[in-house]
Amino acid sequence: MYKSILWFNSLGLFAIIILILATKAFDISAGGLFLPPPAPEYPSAGLLTHTFQILCCVPPLVCAFSFALLKKINPGGKNNKFILFSALLTAGFLINEIYRIHVIGTQIGIPKLVTIFIYTTIGISYGLTFRRQFKSTPYIILLTGLGLLLIAVTVDSLRLSGNGTPSLLEGIPKLLSGLNVALYFWFVCYDEVLNSLHYYKN
């Protein structure tokens, strides 16, 4: 265990050094790497946006932890790969949501629709690959979450005018989307670990 902790800390330090050297190469302040996020203008500013980001943390963490347990409990489990790839896919979504990769893409000339198309292609490939596993899960919850996310993306692409209404029309379904996706993977991982423990005991 201690070797793993040392290895991860060394890897983290190495990544930090590489990033610092990269900023020096582009003549950018290395201190900017640790700038805090902008302070909210008032206490409730961005509250539900941050809540959505917290919800986005749940699926990759739960799936990764469950996969680590399943590898010990039942290494040959038929759904282990499903849990692993679910962790990777949701981690990718989390990284995009926090680091705003789709926004950075527009700044370097990549249209947001192109980024959405790439993400959609990856999502469809994931769905088709594990369609059998989905059938044995409460996939309606996941479909509800994805449908709500689609509504939010559609509202965002319409560029509606107004003070607060467009943000609410996009934000409410987006937040509920994050809640449903988090619940789906929580239930799936919980059931999978319990079933594997039951199989192991027998």
Phi, psi and omega in degrees: 000316183293328176295320179295318179297317178297320181295315181293321177294320178295319178296319178297317179295320179298318179297320179297316180298318179298317180295320179296316178297324179294321178294324178293322180295326179263011177057047178243147180295124178293333179297336179295340179297335183246022176295134177290157177297156180303138178291140179294146180292332178209161190307324184269000181295123178074009184301310183283334174295316177293326177296319177298319179295322176296318177298325179293340178285335187296306184302311181296322180292314181295317180293318180295316179295318180295320179297319178298320177293316182296327178295330178275319184285310185216080186304330182263020182301138184291339181256006181299317180295323178300316179293319180298310182290333174294320177297316182293316182295313181290331175293322177297319178295319179298315179299318179296319183291321182281315184268358175054050183299323180294330177285317177300323179300319179294331180288336179253015173097009178262113181300147181299326180297326178294316178297317179297320179297319179296314180296321180295319179299317178297317180296317179295319179299318177297315181297318180290322181296322185247031183298326179293320179295322181298325184296334181265010180240167176284066188295344177301325179296316180294317179297323176298314179298317180292323177297318178294322178295322178297320177299316180297317179295321179296315179298318179298320182287340180284342179053053181292147179266155180141170182277296184244339185300312180301320180296321179291319181296328177274317188288321183297307178296329179294316179295315179294329175298311179300321179297314182292319179295318178298316179296319181301307183290331175297311180296317182298312181294320179300312180295320182295317179294317179298316180296322179292321176296319178296318178297319182295319182293327181278000000 
